[in-house]
Amino acid sequence: MKKSNFIYQFSTMMLMLTFGSGQHVIAQPLTENLAGTYNLAAQRTAKVQYFHMKTVLTNRAPDGKETGRETYILDLKCEPSGLTGKNGDTYTCLQFAVQKDSNQIVTIPALKGWTYLFNPTEGSDNKGQVLGIDHAKFENLTDANGQALAANQSYFVYNTFIDFHSFCDVFGGPSPAGKSIGDLHKINDKIVHYAAHSQPPVDLGSTVGKGSTFTNGEITLTFKGLSKEKDTPLALVGFDSGDSHFVMNMEPAPGFAIKTRGSSHYWGDLYVNLKTHWISHVEMEEVVVAQTKLPAPHDPVSSVTVRHSVIRNIAKPEILSAK
């Protein structure tokens, strides 16, 4: 096998052991009241929501040259617990699509129509699965052409769901203990988030082995100001991970163990809809610097990954015309 087959660029997992749900504000002329006091963690409206998430990973060599690009696209439908009466929000994956470099965008059939119950007050389930996201769903994934996804691609597919809930429910929701978005009341308020310095596991079935962890830095949230989209007032909340790092263990072939160590820094903005109290929009940037150690006689491989993610809360699904 070529050495390039074992160069895995691992983005941060954003895998906080999570809790929380919802945001809200008091009823007043919000966009005009810059000195007002707000509640950004109140109950969300009980109405079906649709989300579109797109993540672009750009891999670079240490000299800055681009070595590859991958795009991950997720469309989700959410039926909130306040509407269904269930013990958690019901999410349905309407479509998941991937693209490598400039190749054709292809879907992942196994994820289309997948429904799961998400309870943001539960950090992990009795199987140790972060956010309760089922690991088994991401084993042996193939695209619509029947092509098996590489191990790192399967992980990024899984991680897209983790990222979505981390942004929208961990950073965007209240906390059962510790500081959260609910402690931001006025513009310029800043807190250290309860997930700061946590060390969740990031293993995933047969793809990423036990002992793989991500260590969060001092995560902060800042109430940066007020915004507006058409006639909808929005609260702008910035987040910053601080200095984070990770270790990932993989064995892509029997007896061929590789270990990746790296550091990560991610930051971005949440836009909280002050009428519905759902997250309206998320923008995230991340830079990961890593080194992958391969078995002898291979030399270690250094890499840089730049990641850009956008989440949009939309009125209706935007299904791609992809295979």
PAPA-343114 format. One record per residue (C-alpha): residue in three letters; residue number from 1; x, y, z. Coordinates in nm, 3 decimals, always signed. Layout:
("ALA",NUM,(X,Y,Z))
...
//
This chain:
("MET",1,(+0.000,+0.000,+0.000))
("LYS",2,(+0.125,+0.347,-0.082))
("LYS",3,(+0.227,+0.573,+0.201))
("SER",4,(-0.027,+0.832,+0.087))
("ASN",5,(-0.304,+0.585,+0.171))
("PHE",6,(-0.219,+0.630,+0.537))
("ILE",7,(-0.203,+1.008,+0.553))
("TYR",8,(-0.512,+1.090,+0.747))
("GLN",9,(-0.595,+1.453,+0.809))
("PHE",10,(-0.799,+1.462,+1.125))
("SER",11,(-1.008,+1.765,+1.200))
("THR",12,(-1.111,+1.849,+1.556))
("MET",13,(-1.400,+1.645,+1.675))
("MET",14,(-1.583,+1.910,+1.873))
("LEU",15,(-1.682,+1.622,+2.093))
("MET",16,(-1.790,+1.791,+2.412))
("LEU",17,(-1.971,+1.566,+2.654))
("THR",18,(-2.282,+1.760,+2.589))
("PHE",19,(-2.590,+1.875,+2.755))
("GLY",20,(-2.839,+2.150,+2.685))
("SER",21,(-3.105,+2.264,+2.448))
("GLY",22,(-3.265,+2.582,+2.331))
("GLN",23,(-3.242,+2.953,+2.341))
("HIS",24,(-3.481,+3.240,+2.386))
("VAL",25,(-3.517,+3.610,+2.456))
("ILE",26,(-3.768,+3.834,+2.621))
("ALA",27,(-4.037,+4.002,+2.412))
("GLN",28,(-3.932,+4.361,+2.345))
("PRO",29,(-3.796,+4.568,+2.054))
("LEU",30,(-3.486,+4.349,+2.047))
("THR",31,(-3.289,+4.488,+1.757))
("GLU",32,(-3.315,+4.840,+1.891))
("ASN",33,(-3.235,+4.765,+2.254))
("LEU",34,(-2.857,+4.738,+2.252))
("ALA",35,(-2.840,+4.786,+2.629))
("GLY",36,(-3.113,+4.529,+2.696))
("THR",37,(-3.100,+4.208,+2.894))
("TYR",38,(-3.173,+3.883,+2.711))
("ASN",39,(-3.235,+3.517,+2.785))
("LEU",40,(-3.059,+3.320,+2.513))
("ALA",41,(-3.139,+2.978,+2.659))
("ALA",42,(-3.518,+2.964,+2.689))
("GLN",43,(-3.750,+2.709,+2.529))
("ARG",44,(-3.747,+2.676,+2.150))
("THR",45,(-4.073,+2.690,+1.959))
("ALA",46,(-4.240,+2.353,+1.895))
("LYS",47,(-4.224,+2.359,+1.518))
("VAL",48,(-4.051,+2.134,+1.262))
("GLN",49,(-3.708,+2.267,+1.161))
("TYR",50,(-3.487,+2.202,+0.858))
("PHE",51,(-3.109,+2.245,+0.851))
("HIS",52,(-2.846,+2.243,+0.578))
("MET",53,(-2.482,+2.194,+0.678))
("LYS",54,(-2.178,+2.214,+0.453))
("THR",55,(-1.820,+2.148,+0.562))
("VAL",56,(-1.514,+2.193,+0.341))
("LEU",57,(-1.180,+2.045,+0.449))
("THR",58,(-0.871,+2.171,+0.271))
("ASN",59,(-0.559,+1.964,+0.332))
("ARG",60,(-0.221,+2.131,+0.298))
("ALA",61,(+0.142,+2.022,+0.307))
("PRO",62,(+0.376,+2.193,+0.557))
("ASP",63,(+0.489,+2.428,+0.276))
("GLY",64,(+0.129,+2.548,+0.232))
("LYS",65,(+0.057,+2.364,-0.093))
("GLU",66,(-0.296,+2.227,-0.117))
("THR",67,(-0.291,+1.847,-0.130))
("GLY",68,(-0.664,+1.775,-0.143))
("ARG",69,(-1.012,+1.896,-0.062))
("GLU",70,(-1.320,+1.719,+0.069))
("THR",71,(-1.677,+1.844,+0.107))
("TYR",72,(-1.944,+1.700,+0.335))
("ILE",73,(-2.309,+1.803,+0.298))
("LEU",74,(-2.583,+1.716,+0.547))
("ASP",75,(-2.957,+1.790,+0.534))
("LEU",76,(-3.154,+1.731,+0.854))
("LYS",77,(-3.515,+1.751,+0.962))
("CYS",78,(-3.593,+1.808,+1.330))
("GLU",79,(-3.925,+1.733,+1.501))
("PRO",80,(-3.887,+1.889,+1.849))
("SER",81,(-3.997,+1.704,+2.161))
("GLY",82,(-4.249,+1.977,+2.233))
("LEU",83,(-4.430,+1.873,+1.915))
("THR",84,(-4.399,+1.493,+1.941))
("GLY",85,(-4.411,+1.442,+2.318))
("LYS",86,(-4.104,+1.218,+2.300))
("ASN",87,(-3.810,+1.232,+2.540))
("GLY",88,(-3.592,+1.417,+2.294))
("ASP",89,(-3.597,+1.576,+1.951))
("THR",90,(-3.646,+1.344,+1.652))
("TYR",91,(-3.390,+1.402,+1.375))
("THR",92,(-3.411,+1.256,+1.025))
("CYS",93,(-3.118,+1.262,+0.782))
("LEU",94,(-3.279,+1.366,+0.455))
("GLN",95,(-2.954,+1.333,+0.264))
("PHE",96,(-2.578,+1.307,+0.315))
("ALA",97,(-2.345,+1.380,+0.023))
("VAL",98,(-1.968,+1.386,-0.018))
("GLN",99,(-1.730,+1.525,-0.276))
("LYS",100,(-1.357,+1.467,-0.314))
("ASP",101,(-1.165,+1.743,-0.490))
("SER",102,(-1.360,+1.834,-0.807))
("ASN",103,(-1.515,+1.491,-0.853))
("GLN",104,(-1.888,+1.431,-0.877))
("ILE",105,(-2.094,+1.486,-0.563))
("VAL",106,(-2.228,+1.149,-0.446))
("THR",107,(-2.475,+1.056,-0.174))
("ILE",108,(-2.450,+0.791,+0.097))
("PRO",109,(-2.764,+0.577,+0.062))
("ALA",110,(-2.734,+0.412,+0.406))
("LEU",111,(-2.789,+0.747,+0.581))
("LYS",112,(-3.089,+0.866,+0.380))
("GLY",113,(-3.399,+0.847,+0.598))
("TRP",114,(-3.201,+0.754,+0.912))
("THR",115,(-3.396,+0.873,+1.217))
("TYR",116,(-3.258,+0.908,+1.568))
("LEU",117,(-3.377,+1.053,+1.898))
("PHE",118,(-3.152,+1.325,+2.036))
("ASN",119,(-3.173,+1.430,+2.400))
("PRO",120,(-2.933,+1.718,+2.461))
("THR",121,(-2.935,+1.658,+2.838))
("GLU",122,(-2.750,+1.327,+2.788))
("GLY",123,(-2.377,+1.361,+2.725))
("SER",124,(-2.327,+0.999,+2.620))
("ASP",125,(-2.528,+0.678,+2.623))
("ASN",126,(-2.467,+0.350,+2.805))
("LYS",127,(-2.236,+0.241,+2.523))
("GLY",128,(-2.011,+0.543,+2.573))
("GLN",129,(-2.127,+0.697,+2.245))
("VAL",130,(-2.086,+1.075,+2.262))
("LEU",131,(-2.421,+1.253,+2.225))
("GLY",132,(-2.579,+0.911,+2.184))
("ILE",133,(-2.495,+0.904,+1.812))
("ASP",134,(-2.495,+0.539,+1.700))
("HIS",135,(-2.144,+0.428,+1.599))
("ALA",136,(-2.270,+0.124,+1.410))
("LYS",137,(-2.443,+0.344,+1.154))
("PHE",138,(-2.104,+0.455,+1.021))
("GLU",139,(-1.948,+0.113,+0.970))
("ASN",140,(-1.875,-0.002,+0.612))
("LEU",141,(-2.026,+0.304,+0.444))
("THR",142,(-2.042,+0.313,+0.065))
("ASP",143,(-2.143,+0.590,-0.172))
("ALA",144,(-2.416,+0.574,-0.438))
("ASN",145,(-2.161,+0.430,-0.684))
("GLY",146,(-2.094,+0.138,-0.451))
("GLN",147,(-1.749,+0.274,-0.366))
("ALA",148,(-1.642,+0.214,-0.004))
("LEU",149,(-1.554,+0.526,+0.190))
("ALA",150,(-1.200,+0.548,+0.326))
("ALA",151,(-1.167,+0.521,+0.704))
("ASN",152,(-1.100,+0.893,+0.749))
("GLN",153,(-1.397,+0.982,+0.529))
("SER",154,(-1.630,+0.762,+0.735))
("TYR",155,(-1.508,+0.937,+1.046))
("PHE",156,(-1.572,+1.280,+0.901))
("VAL",157,(-1.924,+1.173,+0.805))
("TYR",158,(-1.986,+1.070,+1.166))
("ASN",159,(-1.818,+1.383,+1.294))
("THR",160,(-2.053,+1.602,+1.089))
("PHE",161,(-2.343,+1.490,+1.309))
("ILE",162,(-2.133,+1.548,+1.622))
("ASP",163,(-2.039,+1.896,+1.501))
("PHE",164,(-2.398,+1.986,+1.422))
("HIS",165,(-2.520,+1.908,+1.773))
("SER",166,(-2.208,+2.053,+1.935))
("PHE",167,(-2.269,+2.390,+1.774))
("CYS",168,(-2.648,+2.396,+1.794))
("ASP",169,(-2.704,+2.222,+2.128))
("VAL",170,(-2.380,+2.234,+2.329))
("PHE",171,(-2.279,+2.591,+2.251))
("GLY",172,(-2.634,+2.694,+2.160))
("GLY",173,(-2.814,+2.543,+2.459))
("PRO",174,(-2.832,+2.573,+2.838))
("SER",175,(-2.623,+2.368,+3.078))
("PRO",176,(-2.723,+2.129,+3.358))
("ALA",177,(-2.411,+2.244,+3.542))
("GLY",178,(-2.157,+2.514,+3.468))
("LYS",179,(-2.157,+2.820,+3.246))
("SER",180,(-2.337,+2.821,+2.910))
("ILE",181,(-2.508,+3.051,+2.662))
("GLY",182,(-2.779,+3.103,+2.924))
("ASP",183,(-2.529,+3.306,+3.126))
("LEU",184,(-2.490,+3.563,+2.848))
("HIS",185,(-2.745,+3.836,+2.921))
("LYS",186,(-2.602,+4.158,+2.780))
("ILE",187,(-2.387,+4.253,+2.483))
("ASN",188,(-2.016,+4.204,+2.567))
("ASP",189,(-2.087,+3.939,+2.831))
("LYS",190,(-1.829,+3.659,+2.812))
("ILE",191,(-1.811,+3.320,+2.985))
("VAL",192,(-1.587,+3.014,+2.995))
("HIS",193,(-1.811,+2.733,+2.868))
("TYR",194,(-1.877,+2.423,+3.079))
("ALA",195,(-1.715,+2.203,+2.811))
("ALA",196,(-1.381,+2.382,+2.849))
("HIS",197,(-1.088,+2.148,+2.919))
("SER",198,(-1.305,+1.836,+2.883))
("GLN",199,(-1.149,+1.523,+2.732))
("PRO",200,(-1.410,+1.312,+2.553))
("PRO",201,(-1.320,+0.991,+2.370))
("VAL",202,(-1.321,+1.004,+1.990))
("ASP",203,(-1.305,+0.635,+1.906))
("LEU",204,(-1.545,+0.501,+1.643))
("GLY",205,(-1.603,+0.129,+1.600))
("SER",206,(-1.336,-0.035,+1.387))
("THR",207,(-1.234,+0.298,+1.231))
("VAL",208,(-1.066,+0.476,+1.522))
("GLY",209,(-0.935,+0.274,+1.817))
("LYS",210,(-0.975,+0.305,+2.192))
("GLY",211,(-0.749,+0.555,+2.361))
("SER",212,(-0.826,+0.820,+2.102))
("THR",213,(-0.918,+1.145,+2.275))
("PHE",214,(-0.974,+1.511,+2.208))
("THR",215,(-0.877,+1.763,+2.478))
("ASN",216,(-1.063,+2.091,+2.459))
("GLY",217,(-0.897,+2.419,+2.538))
("GLU",218,(-1.056,+2.705,+2.732))
("ILE",219,(-1.377,+2.736,+2.532))
("THR",220,(-1.536,+3.081,+2.559))
("LEU",221,(-1.867,+3.229,+2.446))
("THR",222,(-1.914,+3.603,+2.392))
("PHE",223,(-2.239,+3.794,+2.335))
("LYS",224,(-2.106,+4.004,+2.047))
("GLY",225,(-2.417,+4.196,+1.945))
("LEU",226,(-2.751,+4.195,+1.764))
("SER",227,(-2.819,+4.127,+1.400))
("LYS",228,(-3.116,+4.097,+1.168))
("GLU",229,(-3.219,+3.878,+0.875))
("LYS",230,(-3.515,+4.027,+0.688))
("ASP",231,(-3.756,+4.099,+0.974))
("THR",232,(-3.606,+3.846,+1.215))
("PRO",233,(-3.390,+3.976,+1.504))
("LEU",234,(-3.084,+3.765,+1.586))
("ALA",235,(-2.834,+3.752,+1.872))
("LEU",236,(-2.472,+3.711,+1.762))
("VAL",237,(-2.267,+3.485,+1.991))
("GLY",238,(-1.900,+3.417,+1.922))
("PHE",239,(-1.722,+3.100,+2.032))
("ASP",240,(-1.352,+3.020,+2.057))
("SER",241,(-1.198,+2.685,+2.148))
("GLY",242,(-0.865,+2.807,+2.279))
("ASP",243,(-0.568,+2.570,+2.244))
("SER",244,(-0.699,+2.216,+2.188))
("HIS",245,(-0.521,+1.892,+2.100))
("PHE",246,(-0.596,+1.530,+2.017))
("VAL",247,(-0.460,+1.177,+1.978))
("MET",248,(-0.609,+0.928,+1.730))
("ASN",249,(-0.516,+0.561,+1.694))
("MET",250,(-0.597,+0.364,+1.381))
("GLU",251,(-0.515,+0.026,+1.228))
("PRO",252,(-0.629,+0.050,+0.863))
("ALA",253,(-0.473,-0.289,+0.790))
("PRO",254,(-0.387,-0.578,+1.026))
("GLY",255,(-0.057,-0.510,+1.197))
("PHE",256,(-0.030,-0.161,+1.045))
("ALA",257,(-0.095,+0.072,+1.340))
("ILE",258,(-0.075,+0.447,+1.297))
("LYS",259,(-0.105,+0.726,+1.551))
("THR",260,(-0.190,+1.087,+1.479))
("ARG",261,(-0.119,+1.366,+1.727))
("GLY",262,(-0.211,+1.726,+1.665))
("SER",263,(-0.338,+2.059,+1.784))
("SER",264,(-0.652,+2.245,+1.688))
("HIS",265,(-0.796,+2.592,+1.714))
("TYR",266,(-1.153,+2.660,+1.605))
("TRP",267,(-1.369,+2.968,+1.632))
("GLY",268,(-1.687,+3.112,+1.485))
("ASP",269,(-2.029,+3.263,+1.539))
("LEU",270,(-2.378,+3.143,+1.633))
("TYR",271,(-2.682,+3.342,+1.528))
("VAL",272,(-2.975,+3.286,+1.767))
("ASN",273,(-3.323,+3.353,+1.626))
("LEU",274,(-3.485,+3.577,+1.885))
("LYS",275,(-3.837,+3.486,+1.774))
("THR",276,(-3.817,+3.106,+1.752))
("HIS",277,(-3.510,+3.067,+1.978))
("TRP",278,(-3.352,+2.810,+1.742))
("ILE",279,(-3.003,+2.852,+1.601))
("SER",280,(-3.049,+3.037,+1.273))
("HIS",281,(-2.696,+3.022,+1.135))
("VAL",282,(-2.348,+2.898,+1.229))
("GLU",283,(-2.009,+2.984,+1.079))
("MET",284,(-1.698,+2.798,+1.197))
("GLU",285,(-1.331,+2.808,+1.101))
("GLU",286,(-1.068,+2.562,+1.221))
("VAL",287,(-0.697,+2.503,+1.174))
("VAL",288,(-0.547,+2.164,+1.262))
("VAL",289,(-0.174,+2.088,+1.264))
("ALA",290,(-0.090,+1.719,+1.295))
("GLN",291,(+0.177,+1.453,+1.258))
("THR",292,(+0.099,+1.091,+1.169))
("LYS",293,(+0.348,+0.824,+1.273))
("LEU",294,(+0.359,+0.517,+1.050))
("PRO",295,(+0.528,+0.181,+1.111))
("ALA",296,(+0.893,+0.155,+1.004))
("PRO",297,(+1.040,+0.213,+0.755))
("HIS",298,(+0.793,+0.494,+0.680))
("ASP",299,(+0.876,+0.847,+0.796))
("PRO",300,(+0.626,+1.053,+0.999))
("VAL",301,(+0.394,+1.267,+0.788))
("SER",302,(+0.314,+1.626,+0.888))
("SER",303,(+0.002,+1.803,+0.767))
("VAL",304,(-0.225,+2.103,+0.806))
("THR",305,(-0.604,+2.093,+0.763))
("VAL",306,(-0.820,+2.403,+0.732))
("ARG",307,(-1.190,+2.348,+0.786))
("HIS",308,(-1.486,+2.575,+0.715))
("SER",309,(-1.839,+2.480,+0.825))
("VAL",310,(-2.170,+2.657,+0.767))
("ILE",311,(-2.506,+2.556,+0.914))
("ARG",312,(-2.826,+2.722,+0.795))
("ASN",313,(-3.173,+2.687,+0.943))
("ILE",314,(-3.395,+2.689,+0.633))
("ALA",315,(-3.767,+2.701,+0.558))
("LYS",316,(-3.772,+2.381,+0.352))
("PRO",317,(-3.525,+2.109,+0.250))
("GLU",318,(-3.261,+2.180,-0.015))
("ILE",319,(-3.203,+1.836,-0.162))
("LEU",320,(-2.909,+1.816,-0.402))
("SER",321,(-2.938,+1.674,-0.752))
("ALA",322,(-2.656,+1.435,-0.669))
("LYS",323,(-2.627,+1.068,-0.751))
//
